[in-house]
Amino acid sequence: MKTDIENLFKDKVLGHPAGLFVLFFTEMWERFSYYGMRAILVIFLTGAVLGDNPGWGWSTSAALSLLGTYALFVYLTPLLGGWLADNKIGYRMAVVIGALLMTLGHASMAFETPTSLYIGIALLIIGNGFFKPNMTSIISKMYAGKDDKKDGAYNIFYMGVNAGAFIGIMLCGWVGEKIGWSYGFGLAGVFMLLGMLQFYYAQPIFGTLGDKPLKTNKEKIEVEEEVGVRNPFSIIDYILIGLFTISALIFIINDPLSKIGNINILNFSVAGLSDSLFFALLAAISFIVLLLVRIPRYTRIERDRMIAFAIFSLFTIFFWAAFEQAAGSLPIYTRDFTDRILEGTSGTIFKVIDLLVTVVPLGIITYVLISLFRKTYTKIGLSNIILGSSFVIVWIIVLYKIYTEFSSSETEVPVTWFAILNSLFIIIFAPLFTKWWDSDYNPPASVKYFLGLALLALGFGFLAFGARNVSAGAEGASLSMIWLVLAYLFHTLGELCLSPMGLSYLSKLIPTRMIAFMFGVYYLAIAIGNKLAHYIGGDIEKITQEYSLSGFFLIFTLIPLGLGIISLVLHPVLKRLMHGVK
């Protein structure tokens, strides 16, 4: 392994191993496909069934119920996929399997039938489980013993994530809205396939890095001995886990079935709660009881730090429950309540801005691609040909998009265009936040969570203010686009304060032997947040009818702000629980 790592560092691109940029582009295409598909899913499902580019006419609650279940599983399946890669099939094989399954998933969705849609989403969920955790695992192994280089490596990799999201939303969104939904879904699949082939044919550059694991008997004995000193799961623990799992699955499955197909698994109510809500509540209670039963068994410092991390995970649930409105209710708001028609000078200015934010980032990424070619063409020529071909396709689509937009006399901003602002703002502001966290003014955890939640609340506050004159029951309006731009700006700033903190504090607060359990807790928190986001977001029409559009956004203004203030108030308690961890 050491020899392979040393060989990897012989061919460098921008000061890092060429293999890192193979991973960069593979992850970029995966994020391209994920965010590209997600950007058009809700708009397609809820679109009018008549017109030049008809949708399916689903209700908002049905569409967001499906999206919420999909998003929930996206954050849970990596736990299983990571275990399989660690113990059975190796990281590289897991990435290839995951990419292939996701390619088939996108292809299935392009057929635009209910059956193909469900099959496609199932394949995307399973494929994501194989793919998502193992790219970062390969980087971790690649930089073993080179901790001074890790931060830079992960920053580069994170830029690949955002570059993929940016280009995917822009192109799949534009193609889906302007040409046809099936072409948008298909485009996501094409680039997922190209990303998989590019990675597969780049295998020689990695040597044995990420191969199928080979454990000796001695290693197995050491693992077993370590397990013996852990906090073993008791019978009551297993009962609570079983209760939580069964209740959660009933809710997760029944929620979309009841809203999409009017199929209720059990069809009963308890104290006014539907069967879905009853089992969701039962799952939440059983999991909280599990934490209350298990955590006190640890030593005092371990227990306190785990309690602190559990509190941060609770804040995380509500953060993502609000933030992920960007994938659900915000596209509905953008389509139905935002004035997206620009005329004259304003239309020309938008076209120029769109040109710049399209071509400049893509030009920078193309430069990185050329740098990779120079270092690795003789070693992984076929991989580079596939990668180069994919960029040729991207540039052709981009140039066609620019030509079409500048040829049109009327400028209509696509619904999906606003979703690229998150990635754009991350690319702009992430370096500034990195410098802030590395400086002497790095705030404590409670302040970071306050900032993240408060900035998120402020973004929704702009939307609530902008919609203040939209009357209850209104089905449309022509509100200024500036409210959306401000919302995405402050949501992104909030994300930069809070999102990277979760895994950072996980590594600092939790002892190594317990990271697996708490890693599961953290990703479960994000999964619950995603499902909760679209469960609540699905009621945007109902709340708008009964109260107002402004009232809907006030929910996501007041709750995060209140939780942010609670985080500040808890600062002395959290500081004591963290026992010196900063």
C-alpha positions as CSV (number, residue, x, y, z in Angstrom):
1,M,0.0,0.0,0.0
2,K,2.8,2.4,0.9
3,T,4.4,1.8,-2.5
4,D,1.1,2.5,-4.3
5,I,0.7,5.8,-2.4
6,E,4.2,6.9,-3.2
7,N,3.6,6.1,-6.9
8,L,0.4,8.1,-6.8
9,F,2.3,11.2,-5.6
10,K,4.9,10.9,-8.5
11,D,2.5,12.4,-11.1
12,K,1.1,15.6,-9.7
13,V,-1.6,18.0,-11.0
14,L,-1.8,21.4,-9.2
15,G,0.4,20.0,-6.4
16,H,-1.7,16.8,-5.8
17,P,-1.7,13.3,-7.1
18,A,-3.3,12.8,-10.5
19,G,-5.5,10.1,-8.9
20,L,-7.2,12.8,-6.9
21,F,-8.4,14.5,-10.1
22,V,-9.7,11.2,-11.5
23,L,-11.9,11.1,-8.3
24,F,-12.7,14.8,-8.7
25,F,-14.2,14.2,-12.2
26,T,-15.9,11.0,-11.2
27,E,-17.6,12.7,-8.3
28,M,-18.4,15.7,-10.5
29,W,-20.3,13.6,-13.0
30,E,-22.2,11.8,-10.1
31,R,-23.2,15.1,-8.6
32,F,-24.1,16.3,-12.1
33,S,-26.5,13.5,-12.5
34,Y,-27.9,13.7,-8.9
35,Y,-28.6,17.4,-8.8
36,G,-29.5,17.6,-12.5
37,M,-32.3,15.0,-11.9
38,R,-33.4,16.4,-8.6
39,A,-33.7,19.9,-10.1
40,I,-36.4,18.9,-12.6
41,L,-38.2,16.0,-10.7
42,V,-40.7,18.1,-8.8
43,I,-41.4,20.5,-11.6
44,F,-42.0,17.6,-14.0
45,L,-44.2,15.7,-11.6
46,T,-46.4,18.7,-10.7
47,G,-46.4,20.2,-14.2
48,A,-49.6,20.7,-16.2
49,V,-50.6,17.6,-18.2
50,L,-51.2,19.7,-21.3
51,G,-48.8,22.0,-23.2
52,D,-45.7,21.8,-25.2
53,N,-43.7,20.1,-22.5
54,P,-46.4,18.4,-20.3
55,G,-45.8,17.1,-16.8
56,W,-47.8,14.5,-14.8
57,G,-50.1,16.9,-12.9
58,W,-49.3,15.4,-9.5
59,S,-50.3,17.2,-6.4
60,T,-47.4,19.0,-4.6
61,S,-47.8,16.7,-1.5
62,A,-47.5,13.6,-3.6
63,A,-44.5,14.8,-5.5
64,L,-42.7,16.0,-2.4
65,S,-43.6,12.8,-0.5
66,L,-41.8,10.8,-3.2
67,L,-38.8,13.2,-3.2
68,G,-38.7,13.1,0.6
69,T,-38.5,9.3,0.8
70,Y,-35.9,9.3,-2.0
71,A,-33.8,11.9,-0.1
72,L,-34.1,10.0,3.1
73,F,-32.8,6.8,1.7
74,V,-30.0,8.7,-0.1
75,Y,-28.5,9.4,3.3
76,L,-29.2,6.0,4.9
77,T,-28.0,3.5,2.2
78,P,-24.3,4.8,2.4
79,L,-24.1,3.2,5.8
80,L,-24.6,-0.2,4.3
81,G,-22.6,0.5,1.2
82,G,-19.7,1.7,3.3
83,W,-19.7,-1.5,5.3
84,L,-19.8,-3.7,2.2
85,A,-16.8,-1.8,0.7
86,D,-14.9,-1.9,4.0
87,N,-15.4,-5.6,4.6
88,K,-16.3,-7.4,1.3
89,I,-15.8,-5.8,-2.1
90,G,-13.4,-2.9,-1.7
91,Y,-13.9,0.8,-2.4
92,R,-13.2,0.9,-6.1
93,M,-15.5,-1.9,-7.0
94,A,-18.2,-0.3,-4.8
95,V,-17.8,2.9,-6.8
96,V,-18.2,1.1,-10.1
97,I,-21.2,-0.9,-9.0
98,G,-22.9,2.3,-7.6
99,A,-22.2,4.3,-10.8
100,L,-23.6,1.5,-13.0
101,L,-26.8,1.2,-10.9
102,M,-27.3,5.0,-11.0
103,T,-26.8,5.0,-14.8
104,L,-29.5,2.4,-15.1
105,G,-31.7,4.4,-12.7
106,H,-31.4,7.6,-14.8
107,A,-32.1,5.7,-18.0
108,S,-35.2,4.1,-16.5
109,M,-36.5,7.5,-15.5
110,A,-36.1,8.8,-19.0
111,F,-39.0,6.6,-20.2
112,E,-41.5,8.7,-18.2
113,T,-43.8,6.0,-17.0
114,P,-44.8,5.5,-13.4
115,T,-43.2,2.0,-13.3
116,S,-40.0,3.2,-14.9
117,L,-39.9,6.2,-12.5
118,Y,-40.2,4.0,-9.4
119,I,-37.6,1.5,-10.7
120,G,-35.3,4.3,-11.6
121,I,-35.5,5.9,-8.1
122,A,-34.9,2.5,-6.5
123,L,-31.8,2.0,-8.6
124,L,-30.6,5.5,-7.8
125,I,-31.0,4.9,-4.0
126,I,-29.1,1.6,-4.1
127,G,-26.4,2.9,-6.4
128,N,-25.9,5.9,-4.2
129,G,-25.4,3.7,-1.2
130,F,-22.5,2.0,-3.0
131,F,-21.0,5.2,-4.5
132,K,-21.3,8.0,-2.0
133,P,-19.3,6.8,1.0
134,N,-16.4,5.2,-0.9
135,M,-15.1,8.1,-2.9
136,T,-14.0,9.9,0.2
137,S,-12.7,6.6,1.6
138,I,-10.3,6.3,-1.3
139,I,-9.1,9.8,-0.7
140,S,-8.5,9.0,2.9
141,K,-6.4,6.0,2.0
142,M,-4.6,7.9,-0.7
143,Y,-3.4,10.5,1.8
144,A,-2.6,8.1,4.6
145,G,0.4,9.6,6.5
146,K,0.1,12.9,4.6
147,D,-2.2,14.8,6.9
148,D,-0.7,18.1,5.9
149,K,-2.1,17.6,2.4
150,K,-5.6,16.3,3.4
151,D,-7.3,19.6,3.9
152,G,-6.3,20.8,0.5
153,A,-7.3,17.5,-1.1
154,Y,-10.8,17.6,0.4
155,N,-11.2,21.2,-0.6
156,I,-10.4,20.3,-4.2
157,F,-12.7,17.3,-4.1
158,Y,-15.5,19.5,-2.6
159,M,-15.1,21.9,-5.5
160,G,-15.7,18.9,-7.8
161,V,-18.9,18.3,-5.9
162,N,-20.1,21.8,-6.4
163,A,-18.9,22.0,-10.0
164,G,-21.0,18.9,-10.8
165,A,-24.0,20.3,-9.0
166,F,-23.6,23.6,-10.8
167,I,-23.3,22.2,-14.3
168,G,-25.9,19.4,-13.7
169,I,-28.6,21.8,-12.6
170,M,-27.8,24.3,-15.3
171,L,-27.8,21.8,-18.2
172,C,-30.3,19.1,-17.1
173,G,-32.6,21.9,-15.9
174,W,-32.4,23.9,-19.1
175,V,-32.7,20.8,-21.4
176,G,-35.6,19.4,-19.3
177,E,-37.6,22.7,-19.3
178,K,-36.8,23.9,-22.8
179,I,-36.6,20.7,-24.8
180,G,-38.2,17.9,-22.9
181,W,-38.3,16.2,-19.5
182,S,-37.1,12.8,-20.7
183,Y,-34.1,14.5,-22.3
184,G,-33.2,16.1,-19.0
185,F,-33.4,12.8,-17.2
186,G,-31.6,11.0,-20.0
187,L,-28.8,13.6,-20.0
188,A,-28.2,12.9,-16.3
189,G,-27.8,9.2,-17.1
190,V,-25.4,9.8,-20.0
191,F,-22.9,11.7,-17.9
192,M,-23.3,9.2,-15.0
193,L,-22.3,6.5,-17.6
194,L,-19.4,8.5,-18.9
195,G,-18.2,9.1,-15.3
196,M,-18.4,5.4,-14.5
197,L,-16.4,4.5,-17.7
198,Q,-13.8,7.2,-17.0
199,F,-13.3,5.9,-13.5
200,Y,-13.3,2.2,-14.5
201,Y,-10.6,2.7,-17.2
202,A,-8.5,4.7,-14.8
203,Q,-8.0,1.8,-12.4
204,P,-4.3,1.3,-13.3
205,I,-3.4,4.6,-11.7
206,F,-4.5,3.5,-8.3
207,G,-2.5,0.2,-8.0
208,T,-4.0,-1.8,-5.1
209,L,-5.5,1.3,-3.4
210,G,-9.1,0.6,-2.7
211,D,-8.9,-3.1,-3.6
212,K,-11.0,-5.8,-2.0
213,P,-9.9,-5.9,1.7
214,L,-7.8,-8.9,2.9
215,K,-8.0,-9.4,6.7
216,T,-5.7,-11.7,8.5
217,N,-6.9,-13.8,11.4
218,K,-4.9,-11.6,13.7
219,E,-6.7,-8.5,12.6
220,K,-10.0,-10.3,13.1
221,I,-9.0,-11.3,16.7
222,E,-8.0,-7.7,17.4
223,V,-11.4,-6.4,16.2
224,E,-13.2,-9.0,18.3
225,E,-11.2,-8.0,21.4
226,E,-11.9,-4.4,20.8
227,V,-15.6,-5.1,20.5
228,G,-15.5,-6.7,23.9
229,V,-14.6,-3.5,25.7
230,R,-17.3,-1.5,23.9
231,N,-20.8,-0.8,25.2
232,P,-22.5,-4.0,24.0
233,F,-26.0,-3.9,22.7
234,S,-28.4,-5.3,25.2
235,I,-31.8,-7.0,24.6
236,I,-33.6,-3.8,25.3
237,D,-31.4,-2.0,22.8
238,Y,-32.2,-4.5,20.1
239,I,-35.9,-4.3,20.9
240,L,-35.8,-0.5,20.6
241,I,-33.8,-0.7,17.3
242,G,-36.3,-3.1,15.9
243,L,-39.3,-0.9,17.0
244,F,-37.6,2.1,15.5
245,T,-36.8,0.3,12.2
246,I,-40.2,-1.2,11.7
247,S,-42.1,2.0,12.6
248,A,-39.8,4.1,10.4
249,L,-40.2,1.8,7.4
250,I,-44.0,1.8,7.8
251,F,-44.0,5.6,7.8
252,I,-41.5,5.9,4.9
253,I,-43.4,3.5,2.7
254,N,-46.9,4.4,3.7
255,D,-46.4,8.2,3.3
256,P,-45.8,8.2,-0.5
257,L,-48.2,5.3,-1.1
258,S,-51.1,7.1,0.6
259,K,-50.4,10.4,-1.2
260,I,-49.6,9.0,-4.7
261,G,-51.8,6.0,-5.0
262,N,-54.3,6.6,-2.1
263,I,-53.1,3.3,-0.7
264,N,-52.9,3.1,3.1
265,I,-51.1,0.1,4.5
266,L,-53.0,-0.1,7.8
267,N,-55.6,2.7,7.4
268,F,-56.3,3.7,11.0
269,S,-55.9,6.8,13.2
270,V,-54.8,7.2,16.9
271,A,-55.8,10.3,18.8
272,G,-56.4,12.2,15.6
273,L,-53.0,11.1,14.1
274,S,-53.1,9.2,10.8
275,D,-51.3,5.9,10.6
276,S,-48.3,7.6,8.9
277,L,-47.9,10.2,11.6
278,F,-48.5,7.7,14.4
279,F,-45.6,5.5,13.2
280,A,-43.4,8.5,12.6
281,L,-43.9,9.6,16.2
282,L,-43.4,6.0,17.4
283,A,-40.1,5.8,15.5
284,A,-38.9,9.1,17.0
285,I,-39.8,8.1,20.5
286,S,-38.2,4.7,20.3
287,F,-35.0,6.2,18.9
288,I,-34.8,8.9,21.6
289,V,-35.4,6.2,24.3
290,L,-32.5,4.2,22.7
291,L,-30.2,7.2,23.1
292,L,-31.3,7.7,26.6
293,V,-30.7,4.1,27.5
294,R,-27.4,3.7,25.8
295,I,-25.5,7.0,26.3
296,P,-25.5,6.9,30.2
297,R,-23.6,3.6,30.1
298,Y,-20.4,5.3,28.8
299,T,-17.8,6.9,31.0
300,R,-18.6,10.5,32.1
301,I,-16.5,12.3,29.5
302,E,-17.6,10.0,26.7
303,R,-21.2,10.3,27.8
304,D,-21.1,14.1,28.0
305,R,-19.5,14.5,24.6
306,M,-22.0,12.2,23.0
307,I,-24.8,14.2,24.6
308,A,-23.3,17.4,23.0
309,F,-23.1,15.7,19.6
310,A,-26.7,14.4,20.0
311,I,-27.8,18.1,20.6
312,F,-26.0,19.2,17.5
313,S,-27.6,16.4,15.5
314,L,-31.0,17.7,16.7
315,F,-30.2,21.1,15.4
316,T,-29.1,19.4,12.2
317,I,-32.5,17.8,11.6
318,F,-34.3,21.2,11.7
319,F,-31.6,22.9,9.6
320,W,-32.0,20.5,6.8
321,A,-35.8,20.4,7.2
322,A,-35.7,24.1,6.2
323,F,-32.8,24.2,3.9
324,E,-34.0,21.3,1.7
325,Q,-37.1,23.4,0.7
326,A,-34.7,24.3,-2.1
327,A,-35.5,21.0,-3.8
328,G,-39.2,20.9,-3.0
329,S,-41.4,23.9,-2.2
330,L,-39.0,26.6,-3.6
331,P,-39.2,25.3,-7.2
332,I,-43.0,25.5,-6.8
333,Y,-42.7,29.1,-5.5
334,T,-40.3,30.0,-8.3
335,R,-42.7,28.6,-11.0
336,D,-46.0,29.9,-9.7
337,F,-45.2,33.1,-7.7
338,T,-42.1,34.6,-9.3
339,D,-41.9,37.0,-12.3
340,R,-39.3,35.3,-14.5
341,I,-40.0,37.2,-17.7
342,L,-37.3,39.9,-18.5
343,E,-37.5,42.3,-21.3
344,G,-35.2,44.8,-23.0
345,T,-32.1,45.8,-21.2
346,S,-32.8,43.6,-18.1
347,G,-33.2,40.6,-20.4
348,T,-29.9,41.3,-22.1
349,I,-28.1,41.8,-18.8
350,F,-29.4,38.4,-17.5
351,K,-28.2,36.7,-20.7
352,V,-24.7,38.1,-20.2
353,I,-24.6,37.1,-16.5
354,D,-25.9,33.6,-17.5
355,L,-23.1,33.4,-20.1
356,L,-20.4,34.4,-17.6
357,V,-21.5,32.1,-14.8
358,T,-21.8,29.3,-17.4
359,V,-18.6,29.7,-19.4
360,V,-16.1,30.9,-16.7
361,P,-16.5,27.9,-14.2
362,L,-16.6,25.5,-17.1
363,G,-13.4,27.0,-18.6
364,I,-11.6,26.6,-15.3
365,I,-12.6,23.0,-15.0
366,T,-11.6,22.4,-18.6
367,Y,-8.1,23.8,-17.7
368,V,-7.9,21.2,-14.8
369,L,-8.9,18.5,-17.3
370,I,-6.1,19.5,-19.7
371,S,-3.6,19.5,-16.8
372,L,-4.7,15.9,-16.0
373,F,-4.3,14.8,-19.6
374,R,-0.7,16.0,-19.7
375,K,0.3,13.9,-16.6
376,T,-1.7,10.7,-17.2
377,Y,-2.5,10.3,-20.9
378,T,0.1,7.5,-21.4
379,K,-1.1,5.6,-18.3
380,I,-4.9,5.9,-18.6
381,G,-5.4,7.0,-22.2
382,L,-8.8,5.5,-22.7
383,S,-10.1,7.0,-19.5
384,N,-8.9,10.4,-20.6
385,I,-10.5,10.0,-24.0
386,I,-13.8,9.2,-22.4
387,L,-13.4,12.2,-20.0
388,G,-12.5,14.5,-22.9
389,S,-15.4,13.3,-24.9
390,S,-17.8,14.1,-22.1
391,F,-16.5,17.7,-22.0
392,V,-16.9,18.0,-25.7
393,I,-20.6,17.1,-25.2
394,V,-20.9,19.6,-22.4
395,W,-19.4,22.4,-24.4
396,I,-21.7,21.6,-27.4
397,I,-24.8,21.7,-25.2
398,V,-23.6,24.9,-23.5
399,L,-22.9,26.6,-26.9
400,Y,-26.3,25.5,-28.2
401,K,-27.9,26.9,-25.0
402,I,-26.1,30.2,-25.3
403,Y,-27.1,30.5,-29.1
404,T,-30.7,29.6,-28.4
405,E,-31.0,32.1,-25.5
406,F,-29.4,35.0,-27.4
407,S,-31.5,34.3,-30.5
408,S,-34.7,34.6,-28.5
409,S,-36.4,38.0,-28.3
410,E,-38.0,37.1,-25.0
411,T,-36.1,36.1,-21.9
412,E,-37.7,33.7,-19.5
413,V,-35.5,32.6,-16.6
414,P,-35.8,28.8,-16.2
415,V,-37.3,27.6,-12.8
416,T,-34.2,25.5,-12.3
417,W,-31.7,28.4,-12.9
418,F,-32.1,29.7,-9.3
419,A,-31.0,26.3,-7.9
420,I,-27.5,26.9,-9.3
421,L,-27.0,29.9,-7.0
422,N,-26.3,27.6,-4.1
423,S,-23.3,26.0,-5.8
424,L,-22.2,29.3,-7.2
425,F,-22.3,31.0,-3.8
426,I,-20.4,28.1,-2.2
427,I,-17.6,28.4,-4.8
428,I,-17.4,32.1,-4.1
429,F,-17.6,32.1,-0.3
430,A,-16.2,28.8,0.9
431,P,-12.6,30.0,0.8
432,L,-13.5,33.0,3.0
433,F,-15.2,30.8,5.6
434,T,-12.2,28.4,5.5
435,K,-9.9,31.3,6.4
436,W,-12.3,32.4,9.1
437,W,-12.4,28.9,10.7
438,D,-8.5,28.8,10.5
439,S,-8.1,32.2,12.2
440,D,-7.9,33.3,15.8
441,Y,-11.6,34.4,15.5
442,N,-12.9,30.9,14.9
443,P,-16.2,30.8,16.9
444,P,-17.2,28.0,19.2
445,A,-19.6,25.3,18.1
446,S,-22.8,26.9,19.6
447,V,-22.1,30.1,17.8
448,K,-21.6,28.4,14.5
449,Y,-24.9,26.6,14.8
450,F,-26.5,29.8,15.8
451,L,-25.1,31.6,12.7
452,G,-26.1,28.7,10.5
453,L,-29.7,28.6,11.7
454,A,-30.1,32.4,11.9
455,L,-28.8,33.0,8.4
456,L,-31.1,30.3,7.1
457,A,-34.0,32.0,8.9
458,L,-33.0,35.3,7.4
459,G,-33.2,33.8,3.9
460,F,-36.7,32.6,4.5
461,G,-37.5,36.0,6.1
462,F,-36.8,37.7,2.8
463,L,-39.2,35.3,1.0
464,A,-41.9,35.9,3.7
465,F,-41.4,39.7,3.3
466,G,-41.6,39.5,-0.4
467,A,-44.8,37.5,-0.3
468,R,-46.5,39.7,2.3
469,N,-49.0,41.1,-0.1
470,V,-50.0,37.7,-1.6
471,S,-53.5,37.0,-0.3
472,A,-54.5,33.7,1.2
473,G,-55.7,31.3,-1.4
474,A,-53.8,32.9,-4.3
475,E,-52.6,30.3,-6.9
476,G,-50.0,32.6,-8.4
477,A,-48.3,36.0,-8.3
478,S,-45.5,37.9,-10.0
479,L,-43.0,38.6,-7.2
480,S,-39.5,39.9,-7.8
481,M,-36.7,37.5,-8.4
482,I,-34.5,39.4,-5.9
483,W,-36.2,37.6,-3.0
484,L,-35.1,34.2,-4.4
485,V,-31.6,35.4,-5.0
486,L,-31.3,36.8,-1.4
487,A,-32.8,33.6,0.0
488,Y,-30.3,31.4,-1.8
489,L,-27.5,33.7,-0.7
490,F,-28.3,33.6,3.0
491,H,-29.2,29.9,2.9
492,T,-25.8,29.1,1.4
493,L,-24.0,31.3,4.0
494,G,-25.9,29.4,6.7
495,E,-24.9,26.1,5.1
496,L,-21.2,27.1,5.2
497,C,-21.5,27.8,8.9
498,L,-23.3,24.6,9.9
499,S,-23.0,21.8,7.4
500,P,-19.3,21.1,7.5
501,M,-19.4,21.2,11.3
502,G,-21.2,17.9,11.8
503,L,-18.5,15.5,10.6
504,S,-15.8,17.7,12.1
505,Y,-17.3,17.5,15.6
506,L,-18.0,13.8,15.1
507,S,-14.3,13.2,14.7
508,K,-13.4,15.4,17.6
509,L,-16.1,14.4,20.2
510,I,-16.6,10.7,19.6
511,P,-14.0,8.0,20.4
512,T,-12.9,5.9,17.4
513,R,-14.6,2.8,18.7
514,M,-18.0,4.5,18.8
515,I,-17.8,6.6,15.6
516,A,-19.7,4.0,13.6
517,F,-22.8,4.3,15.8
518,M,-22.7,8.1,16.0
519,F,-21.9,8.4,12.3
520,G,-25.2,6.5,11.8
521,V,-26.9,8.9,14.2
522,Y,-25.6,11.9,12.3
523,Y,-26.6,10.6,8.9
524,L,-30.0,9.5,10.3
525,A,-30.5,13.2,11.5
526,I,-29.8,14.5,7.9
527,A,-32.1,11.8,6.5
528,I,-34.9,12.7,8.9
529,G,-34.4,16.4,8.1
530,N,-34.7,15.7,4.4
531,K,-37.9,13.7,4.8
532,L,-39.3,16.3,7.2
533,A,-38.5,19.0,4.7
534,H,-40.6,17.6,2.0
535,Y,-43.3,16.3,4.4
536,I,-43.9,19.9,5.5
537,G,-43.1,21.4,2.1
538,G,-45.8,19.3,0.5
539,D,-48.4,21.4,2.4
540,I,-47.3,24.6,0.7
541,E,-50.6,24.8,-1.2
542,K,-52.7,23.9,1.8
543,I,-51.0,26.5,4.1
544,T,-51.1,29.1,1.3
545,Q,-54.9,28.5,0.9
546,E,-55.7,28.6,4.6
547,Y,-53.2,31.3,5.7
548,S,-50.9,32.8,3.2
549,L,-47.7,32.2,1.2
550,S,-45.9,34.6,3.6
551,G,-47.2,32.4,6.5
552,F,-45.7,29.3,5.0
553,F,-42.2,30.9,4.8
554,L,-42.6,32.4,8.3
555,I,-42.6,28.8,9.6
556,F,-39.1,28.3,8.3
557,T,-38.1,31.8,9.6
558,L,-39.2,31.5,13.2
559,I,-38.4,27.9,14.0
560,P,-34.7,28.0,12.8
561,L,-34.2,31.4,14.5
562,G,-35.6,30.1,17.7
563,L,-33.4,27.1,17.6
564,G,-30.4,29.3,16.8
565,I,-31.1,31.4,19.9
566,I,-31.4,28.2,22.0
567,S,-28.0,27.1,20.7
568,L,-26.5,30.4,22.0
569,V,-28.3,30.0,25.3
570,L,-26.9,26.5,25.6
571,H,-23.3,27.6,25.0
572,P,-22.1,27.2,28.7
573,V,-23.8,23.8,28.9
574,L,-22.4,22.6,25.6
575,K,-18.9,24.0,26.4
576,R,-19.0,21.9,29.7
577,L,-20.2,18.8,27.9
578,M,-17.5,19.0,25.2
579,H,-14.7,18.9,27.9
580,G,-12.2,21.1,26.1
581,V,-13.0,20.1,22.5
582,K,-13.2,23.2,20.3
